[in-house]
Amino acid sequence: MRAMVLDQVGKSLKLQEVPIPTPNADELLIRVNACGICRTDLHIIDGELKNPKLPLIPGHQIIGVVEACGPSVDAFSVGQRIGIPWLGGSCGHCPYCMQGQENLCDEAKYTGYQLNGGFAEYCVANSRFCFPVPLNYPDLQAAPLFCAGLIGYRALNKIAAAHRVGFYGFGASAHILSQLAVYQGKEVYVFVKKGDLKGQEFARSLGAMWAGSSDEMAPVLLDAVIIFAPDGALIPLALKNIRKGGTVVCAGIHMSDIPSFPYEILWGERHICSVANLTRKDGEVFLKIAPQIPIKTQVNVYPLEKVNEALEDLRMGRFSGAGVIQI
């Protein structure tokens, strides 16, 4: 099969011919139709997430069709369309797993990081960590739901009681989450890079009450903020934009160092928390909600051999919405 392979951290992916993988007892062999690109892919390639399995096939927002099932698989069948998310497996017996916090398992494995992912014509995945794809979602539109949507949903759940919600960064996750937040009756306020008028317009088109630059103050104090951009310098700015008792959620898996800031902007029982990965429960709930709204993903499509170009466009903010590789 053809696959885009990372041989060395810090280098571009290479198009290679590699063997089609064979599923283990509890795994599925999937013919990949589409795979979303994600800033986490950049963090892996750039070495900001340590110790990836090398050589590695990245990609973790996978939509495909089951080609074969391992002998222990009973939840899926050949020909079924499924989605594969970032969380590819956990130990199942540690205190975190036993308490429904498998996203914190120390032995968890991640698709496109420790496990080969979806920038390829085929992949294998643990059947217990796969999901049926919601009906009425074409492959390309479904792919961003499986990371940008799922982890964004977990972040929004951290601030479920908030009414006025701010998003720093308006990429794949935020363009999905803004639709969910508006559906829930929340007011959405969006902060984008200075001068990004196109991003502001895109946010308003999806229901944002206000959109401005990341160095601006919102017109009102917010109940909570979710930071999607991997920039630690945004935390002090976000704290200034929330009311007493408000929460700042850091939704990325990696963030640059947080600069020092005066205690007074944290005081007043303001909170800072992070979101780590996702659980299967997040997937079950979110993938039922998405079609009800319905959430519509805006995608920018690239062929498999253009993965490096797609990742660089993501890095430089050259498109709105999500990027998806079509296999």
N, C-alpha and C positions, 0 to 999 in steps of 0.2 A: 504494500500500500504506500501511498504518498503521505508524508508527514513533515511538518515544520518542526525541526529539532533544535533544542538549545544544548550545544556541546560544552560551552564555556560561559560562565557568568560575565556579563559586560559585553558580550558579542551578540550580533544579530542571529536570528534563527536561520537554519539552513534547510532547504527543501531536500529531503532524502527519501529513498526507497527503503522501507523497513518491513519486517515480517508482520503479517496480521496477527494480533495477539490471540491467545487461546484462553477462554474463560475458565476460572477455577470452579469448584463445586457450587459456590453461592454467588457467582458472577454472571453477568450478561455480556454477550458480545453485541456491540451496537454499531450499525452502519451510520456514521455521522452525516446529518444533513446540514446542520448549522451550528456554529459555536460563537457566542458573544465574546468580545474582547473587554478587558477590565483593567483598571489601573493596578490591580494586584499583579497582573501579568507583568507590568512594567517593574514593579517592586521586586519580583523574582528575577527577572532578566538583569536588572541593574545591581542585584546583590543586596538590596535593602532588606529582603527576607532571606535569612541565612540558610545554608545547607540544603538547597534543593537536590532532589535525586537527579544525577546527571549520568548519561544523557537524558534529557527530559523533553517530552512533548507537552507544552503548556496548553491552557485553555480549559475553562471550568464552567461555562454556561452552555451546556451541550444539549442539542435536540437531535434525536435519531430514532432509528427503527431497530427493534430487537432482531438479530440474525440468528442467535443461538443462546440457549440457556444451560447453565451448569446443572448437574443432577439434583442439587438441593434447592433449586429455585422453584417456588410455587406461586409467586405473586404476579408474575408477568409471563407472556407467551410470545412466541415468534410472530413477527409482523406488527407487534404493538409499538406505538409511538411513545417514547419516554423522554424525560428530561433528567439531566445529571447536574447537580450543584457542586459548590466548593467543598463541602464536607463529604468526604468519600468513605469514611468509616471511623468507628471509635471502639474502645475495648469492650464496652457493654457491662462492665462489672465494677468499675471504680465508683467512689462516692458521687462524683459528678454525673456519671452515666445513670446511676441508680436514682438520682434525684431529678432526672429530666434535663440536666445541664451538660449533655454530651458535647456541646460546643466548647466546653472547657476541658475536656478529657486530655490528659497528658500524652496519651498514646494515639490520639486522633490522626488520621491521614487525610490529606487534602488533594483534590483533583487538580492536576496540572501543576503540582508542587512536589509531593512525595509519590504521587500516582500519575501515570501518563494521562493526558487530557485529550481535548477535542480538536486541536489543530491538526487533524489527520482524517483519513477516510474511514477508519475504524478505531474503536477503543473498547476496553472492558471496564465494568464498574460493578461494585457490590450492589446486588439487587435490593438490599434493605435500605439503601440510601438513594434510590431512584424514585421518580414520581411520574405518574401519568401526566401527559400534557393536557391542559384544559382544552376542551373542544372550541372550535371557531377561532383558534389562534394558529395562523400559518407558522411554519418553522422559524422564519426570520423574526417575526414579531414575538414569538414565544421565548426565544433564547435569552433576552435580557431579564426576563422574569426570574431566572434561576440563580442570579447572584445580585445584580442591581436591585431587583425586586425583593428577593427574600431577605437579604441583609438590611436593606432599607426598611422593610416591614418590621424587622426586629428592633431597629433603631427607633422607629415611630412608636412602637409599643412601650418603649422606655418612658415616653412622655404622653401616654394615652389620655391623660386628663387635661393636657394643655389645649388652649383655644387659639391663642396667637403663637404661631410656630414660624421660626426662621430657618432657612437653609443657606449654608455657606457652600457655594459651588452648585452648579446646576447642570450636571452631566446625566449619565444613565440612571443612577439611583434617584436623584432629585426629580427628574422629569416623570418618573413613575410615582414617586411618593407624593408629589404635589397633587396628582389626580386623586389618590386615596385620601389625602388630608382634606381636600375640598369636598369629596364625597361624604366624609365624616362631619362636615360642618365647621371645619377649622378655617381660620384666616392664615394665609401663607404669605410670608415676606422673604424675598430672595436677595442674596448678596452674591455678586459675581465679580470677576476681575475688573479693575478700573478700566473704563473705556469700552467694555464689552456690551455695546448697545444691542447687538443681535441677541446676546444671551438674555438681556433684560426683557426684550420683546418676546422671546420664546417663553420665558417664565410667565409673563402676563397672559400669553395666549392659552396657557394651561391653568389659569385661574388665580394666579398670584395677585394679592391685593396691592402689593408694592414690590418693585424691583430696583435695586441700586447697586452701587459699588461696595466692595467688601470693607472699605475704610469709612463708610458712611454710617450714621445712626439711623435706625428705622424710625418712622414717624411716631411710633408708640413703643413703650416697653413691652417686650415679648415674654410669654410664659416659658418658652423653651426654644432652644436652637439645636439643630443637628449640623455638625460640620462634616461634609463629605470630602472637601479638599484636604490633601495630606500636608497641611501647613500649620505647624504648631503656633505660629504667630497669630493665628486667627482666634485662639482661645481667649486671650485678653480682650480682643475686640468683641467677641461674642458675649463675654461676661458683662460688658458695659451695656449690652443691648437687652439684657433680661432683667426682669423685676426681682425683688427679694423673694426667695423661695424657689426661684426658677432653676432650670437645668440646662447644662450644655452637654450634648452627647457627641462623642467623637466616634464616627461611624466607620472610619477606615481601619485597615489592618496594619497600616504603617503611617507614621506622622513624623515630621521633622521635630527637632527639639523645641520645647515650649520655653519662650523667654520668661524671665522673671517679671512679675507684675505686682502692683501694690495690693496688699491684703484687703483694702477697702472695697475693691470691685468683686471680691469673693464673699465678703462679709454679708450678713443678712440671709444666712442659710441658703445661699446659692450652691449649686452642686455641679461637679464635673464627673462624667462617667464615660466609659468606653463600651463599645459593642464588639463582641468577639464571635465571628463566624455565624452559624445558624444551627438550629435544631430541626429534626424532621417534623416536629410539631409546627414550627414556623411555616415549613413548606406546605403541610397539609392545610393549614388555615388560610394562608395567603393565596394559594392557588385555587381555592374555592371563592375567595373574595374578588380576585382580579376580573373574572368574567362578569360578575354582577354589576360592576361599575359602568361599563367595562373600561379597564385600563387599556390605553392604546399606546404602544411603543413606537417611537420614531427611530428608524434604523438607517444606518449608512452601511452599504453592503460592499464587501471585498471578496475576491476569490482567494483560495488557499495560498497560492504563491505570492499574494500581496500582503501577508500577515505583517511583515516588518513595516510596510508603508502604513497599514492601518494603525499599528501601535504608535508610530511616530505622529500620525495625525491626532491620535488620542492625547499623546504627551503635549502636543502644541495647541490643543483646543481648537482644532480646525473643523470640527463638526458639532452639531447640536444633537442631543439625544444619545443613542447608543450605536456602537460599531459592532457589526456581525460579520463573521466569516461564513460564506456559503461554500459548502463542499460539493 
